[in-house]
Amino acid sequence: MSLNLTLLGTGTPTPLTQRAGSSYLVTINDEALLFDCGPGCVRRLIEKGIAPAHITSLFLTHLHYDHCVDYGYLVLNRWDQGAGKIDELEVYGPEYTRQMTDALFGAKGAFNPDLMARTQHPTSHFIYEQRGGNLPRTRPSPIVTEVTTNSEIKRDNWTLKVAEVIHVQPYLTCLAYRLNTSSNAIVFGGDTAPVNSLTQLAKDADVLLHMCHFF
C-alpha cells in the first residue's frame, strides 16, 4: 500500500504569503483524501501536481473559515474540470456542514447564478462538451455526511474514527479524526485545547497533527 501525507497549509487566520490555511492531503493508492481546506488549499494542491478533480473525500474538522473557506472553490473547480466524468465529492464534517453546502451550491445558494450559467448557456455547453462531457449538465451535488463523536467510516483501504474536541463550543462543533490503514495511523486534531478525547484518539498513532495558535 502506498501512503503519503502532505501538509498543504499550516497557517493561522493571519494571512501570510508563504503559508496557506489548514489543509492536509493523504494519498492512499489511487485515493486522495483532504482534511480541511483553508485559504490557499486548492492552489497548493495544484502546485503539488494534484488536480482538485482527483480528490475523492473531504473531512472538515470544524467550520472556522481558516479551515474551510476553499470548500466552494474545491467543489466548483473539481466539478467544472471533471466534466461529468468523476463521482461526486464525499464530504464529512460537523453539524451545519450540510447547511453550508446548500448555502453555497443549492438552488438559492451563493453560486446559483454561476451554476445556472454553466449548466444552461450554449457557450458553457460547448466548453463542457469539448472537455468530454455529455449534456444535459447537472449541478455539483457533494455527498455530505455529518459526523460526531464515535462515528466510524470504513472503506477498502482505510477506516476513520471521529472524536469531539474542545475549541469554540457551543457555537461550532469541533472534531478530530483518526485515519487508520493496515500499516499506519494518522490523527488530525483540528484546533483544540488539551482534552482526553484527543489523547485517547491519538493513542499509539504514528502521526498527530493539530494546530497551536496563541499557545
Residue pairs with C-beta under 8 A, 6 or more apart in sequence:
1 28
1 29
1 157
1 181
1 182
1 183
2 27
2 28
2 29
3 26
3 27
3 28
3 181
3 183
3 184
4 25
4 26
4 27
5 24
5 25
5 26
5 186
5 207
6 24
6 25
6 26
6 27
6 48
7 24
7 209
8 20
8 23
8 24
8 25
8 40
8 41
8 44
8 45
8 48
9 19
9 20
9 21
9 22
9 23
9 38
9 39
9 40
9 41
9 44
10 19
10 20
10 22
10 211
11 19
11 20
11 21
11 22
11 38
11 39
11 40
11 66
12 66
12 211
12 213
13 21
13 64
13 65
13 66
13 213
15 39
19 40
20 38
20 39
20 40
20 41
20 43
20 44
21 36
21 37
21 38
21 39
21 40
21 41
21 66
21 67
21 69
21 70
22 36
22 38
22 61
22 66
22 67
22 211
23 34
23 35
23 36
23 37
23 38
23 40
23 41
23 44
23 70
24 34
24 35
24 36
24 188
24 209
25 32
25 33
25 34
25 35
25 45
25 48
25 50
26 32
26 33
26 34
26 35
26 179
26 186
27 33
27 50
28 157
28 158
28 181
29 157
31 56
31 57
31 155
31 157
31 158
32 50
32 54
32 55
32 56
33 55
33 56
33 57
33 58
33 59
33 158
33 179
34 41
34 45
34 55
34 57
34 58
34 59
34 74
35 58
35 59
35 61
35 177
35 188
36 59
36 60
36 61
36 67
36 68
36 188
36 190
37 58
37 60
37 67
37 68
37 69
37 70
37 71
37 74
38 65
38 66
38 67
38 68
38 69
38 70
39 65
39 66
39 69
39 70
40 70
41 70
41 73
41 74
42 52
42 70
42 73
42 74
42 77
45 51
45 52
45 55
46 52
51 81
52 74
52 77
52 78
52 81
53 77
53 78
53 81
53 82
53 86
55 74
55 78
55 89
56 87
56 89
56 90
57 89
57 90
57 91
57 92
58 71
58 74
58 89
58 90
58 91
58 92
58 93
59 91
59 92
59 93
59 160
59 177
59 188
60 67
60 68
60 71
60 91
60 92
60 93
60 94
60 97
60 175
61 67
61 93
61 94
61 174
61 175
61 176
61 177
61 188
61 189
61 190
61 191
62 68
62 93
62 94
62 167
62 168
62 172
62 173
62 174
62 175
62 190
62 191
63 93
63 94
63 96
63 97
63 100
63 172
64 168
64 172
64 191
67 190
67 191
68 93
68 100
71 100
71 104
72 104
72 105
72 110
72 111
74 89
75 89
75 104
75 105
75 140
75 142
76 111
76 114
76 140
78 86
78 89
78 140
79 139
79 140
80 118
81 131
83 128
83 131
83 132
83 133
84 128
84 132
84 133
84 134
84 137
84 138
85 132
85 133
88 140
88 141
88 142
88 143
89 140
89 142
89 143
90 142
90 143
90 145
91 97
91 101
91 142
91 143
91 144
91 145
92 144
92 145
92 146
92 147
92 153
92 160
93 144
93 146
93 147
93 175
94 146
94 147
94 148
94 172
94 173
94 174
94 175
95 146
95 148
95 173
96 146
96 172
96 173
97 144
97 146
98 144
98 146
101 142
101 144
102 109
103 109
103 110
104 110
104 111
105 111
105 112
105 115
105 139
105 140
105 141
105 142
106 112
109 115
115 139
115 140
117 124
118 124
118 128
118 137
119 136
119 137
119 138
119 139
124 137
125 135
125 137
128 135
128 137
129 135
145 153
147 153
147 162
147 175
148 162
148 164
148 173
148 175
149 162
149 163
149 164
149 197
150 161
150 162
150 163
151 161
151 162
152 159
152 160
152 161
152 162
153 159
153 160
154 160
157 181
157 182
158 179
158 180
158 181
159 179
159 180
160 177
160 178
160 179
160 180
161 177
161 178
161 180
161 201
162 175
162 176
162 177
162 178
163 175
163 176
163 178
163 197
163 198
163 200
163 201
164 173
164 174
164 175
164 176
164 197
165 174
165 175
165 176
165 189
165 190
165 192
165 193
165 195
165 197
165 198
166 174
166 192
166 193
166 195
167 174
167 190
167 191
167 192
167 193
168 174
174 190
174 191
174 192
175 190
176 187
176 188
176 189
176 190
176 192
176 197
176 198
176 201
176 210
177 187
177 188
178 185
178 186
178 187
178 188
178 201
178 202
178 205
179 185
179 186
179 187
179 188
184 206
184 207
185 204
185 205
185 206
185 207
186 205
186 206
186 207
186 209
187 198
187 201
187 202
187 205
187 207
187 208
187 209
187 210
188 209
188 210
189 198
189 202
189 208
189 209
189 210
189 211
190 210
190 211
191 210
191 211
191 213
192 198
192 210
198 210
202 208
